[in-house]
Amino acid sequence: MTDDKRKAAGMALAAKRGEITESELSTEAKEMYDTMSEEQLMDILKGQEGQEGQEKGQE
């Protein structure tokens, strides 16, 4: 996983928590904000992206 993806996930999570506004998000962060839950974003930040992808199909 790239540092850019982690940064985007962190920004998306901050927006979901109301720490920054949605208008401050990059394109990638905005897409994550719109399509992922806080839990999924936390998994990316913890480096568990592969595990999250497997679980996503089961939901």
Backbone as JSON, one array per atom type, in Angstrom:
{
  "sequence": "MTDDKRKAAGMALAAKRGEITESELSTEAKEMYDTMSEEQLMDILKGQEGQEGQEKGQE",
  "N": [[0.84, -1.18, 0.0], [0.48, 2.22, -0.74], [1.95, 5.29, 0.48], [0.47, 7.48, -0.28], [-2.09, 6.43, -0.54], [-2.66, 5.74, 2.09], [-2.59, 8.29, 3.22], [-4.78, 9.46, 1.93], [-6.82, 7.84, 2.95], [-6.65, 8.54, 5.64], [-7.4, 11.23, 5.5], [-10.02, 10.96, 4.54], [-11.19, 9.6, 6.69], [-10.91, 11.54, 8.69], [-12.66, 13.47, 7.68], [-15.08, 12.08, 7.81], [-15.36, 12.0, 10.54], [-15.77, 14.61, 11.1], [-13.65, 16.33, 11.43], [-12.34, 17.64, 9.39], [-13.49, 19.42, 6.47], [-15.56, 18.14, 3.83], [-14.98, 19.33, 1.42], [-12.27, 19.75, 1.52], [-11.04, 17.45, 0.77], [-8.97, 15.32, -1.26], [-9.28, 13.96, -4.61], [-9.05, 11.13, -4.52], [-9.37, 10.69, -1.75], [-11.96, 11.67, -1.42], [-13.44, 9.82, -2.88], [-13.01, 7.54, -1.3], [-14.19, 8.44, 1.06], [-16.86, 8.58, 0.26], [-17.46, 5.89, -0.29], [-16.6, 4.09, 1.66], [-16.65, 2.67, 4.99], [-16.01, 3.92, 8.35], [-14.67, 1.92, 9.72], [-13.55, 0.39, 7.64], [-11.77, 2.28, 6.6], [-10.1, 2.6, 8.8], [-8.94, 0.07, 8.84], [-7.35, 0.18, 6.53], [-5.53, 2.13, 7.34], [-4.3, 0.77, 9.38], [-2.96, -1.11, 7.99], [-4.27, -3.38, 7.09], [-5.48, -3.88, 4.69], [-5.71, -5.97, 2.75], [-7.0, -8.02, 4.2], [-9.42, -6.76, 4.77], [-10.5, -6.57, 2.22], [-11.13, -9.23, 1.66], [-13.11, -9.76, 3.58], [-15.06, -7.97, 2.8], [-16.5, -9.07, 0.66], [-18.1, -10.85, 1.98], [-20.0, -9.46, 3.35]],
  "CA": [[0.0, 0.0, 0.0], [1.29, 3.42, -0.86], [1.73, 6.34, 1.47], [-0.61, 8.33, -0.79], [-3.38, 5.79, -0.23], [-2.85, 5.91, 3.54], [-2.92, 9.69, 3.46], [-6.17, 9.66, 1.48], [-7.69, 7.17, 3.92], [-6.64, 9.37, 6.85], [-8.21, 12.42, 5.24], [-11.42, 10.53, 4.46], [-11.61, 9.31, 8.04], [-11.04, 12.82, 9.38], [-13.89, 14.1, 7.2], [-16.22, 11.33, 8.38], [-15.43, 12.36, 11.97], [-16.05, 16.04, 11.2], [-12.43, 17.06, 11.76], [-12.11, 18.5, 8.23], [-14.68, 19.44, 5.62], [-15.53, 17.29, 2.64], [-14.38, 20.1, 0.33], [-10.81, 19.71, 1.66], [-10.55, 16.13, 0.37], [-8.47, 15.06, -2.6], [-10.19, 13.11, -5.38], [-9.0, 9.77, -3.98], [-9.95, 10.71, -0.41], [-13.4, 11.87, -1.58], [-14.01, 8.53, -3.29], [-13.0, 6.69, -0.1], [-15.2, 9.01, 1.96], [-18.19, 8.24, -0.25], [-17.72, 4.47, -0.49], [-16.07, 3.22, 2.72], [-17.03, 2.95, 6.37], [-14.89, 4.28, 9.22], [-13.95, 0.67, 10.02], [-12.73, 0.05, 6.47], [-10.68, 3.25, 6.53], [-9.16, 2.26, 9.87], [-8.21, -1.13, 8.4], [-6.31, 0.63, 5.61], [-4.51, 2.82, 8.12], [-3.6, -0.24, 10.19], [-2.26, -2.01, 7.09], [-5.04, -4.61, 6.95], [-6.31, -3.71, 3.49], [-5.98, -7.26, 2.13], [-8.0, -8.72, 5.0], [-10.68, -6.06, 4.58], [-11.02, -6.92, 0.9], [-11.73, -10.56, 1.75], [-14.32, -9.66, 4.37], [-16.03, -7.14, 2.1], [-17.35, -9.95, -0.14], [-19.0, -11.61, 2.85], [-21.0, -8.57, 3.96]],
  "C": [[0.88, 1.24, 0.0], [0.99, 4.41, 0.26], [0.61, 7.27, 1.03], [-1.98, 7.75, -0.45], [-3.68, 5.91, 1.27], [-3.24, 7.34, 3.88], [-4.37, 9.98, 3.08], [-7.14, 9.03, 2.46], [-7.76, 7.98, 5.21], [-7.48, 10.62, 6.68], [-9.7, 12.07, 5.19], [-11.98, 10.25, 5.85], [-11.81, 10.6, 8.84], [-12.33, 13.54, 8.96], [-15.12, 13.4, 7.76], [-16.43, 11.71, 9.85], [-15.67, 13.85, 12.19], [-14.84, 16.89, 11.54], [-11.99, 17.98, 10.63], [-13.37, 18.46, 7.38], [-14.47, 18.58, 4.39], [-14.84, 18.02, 1.48], [-12.85, 20.12, 0.39], [-10.21, 18.4, 1.14], [-10.01, 16.12, -1.05], [-9.47, 14.16, -3.32], [-10.23, 11.69, -4.81], [-9.64, 9.7, -2.59], [-11.47, 10.86, -0.48], [-14.08, 10.56, -1.98], [-14.07, 7.57, -2.1], [-14.07, 7.14, 0.88], [-16.6, 8.56, 1.56], [-18.49, 6.74, -0.21], [-17.31, 3.56, 0.67], [-16.57, 3.65, 4.09], [-15.79, 3.37, 7.16], [-14.03, 3.05, 9.52], [-13.03, 0.28, 8.86], [-11.54, 1.0, 6.34], [-9.64, 2.97, 7.61], [-8.33, 1.04, 9.49], [-7.09, -0.75, 7.45], [-5.17, 1.29, 6.39], [-3.7, 1.86, 8.99], [-2.83, -1.23, 9.31], [-2.96, -3.33, 6.88], [-5.91, -4.59, 5.7], [-6.66, -5.04, 2.85], [-7.04, -8.04, 2.88], [-9.36, -8.07, 4.82], [-11.31, -6.44, 3.27], [-11.67, -8.29, 0.91], [-13.04, -10.52, 2.51], [-15.42, -8.92, 3.64], [-16.99, -8.0, 1.27], [-18.36, -10.71, 0.68], [-20.11, -10.77, 3.43], [-22.26, -8.51, 3.15]]
}
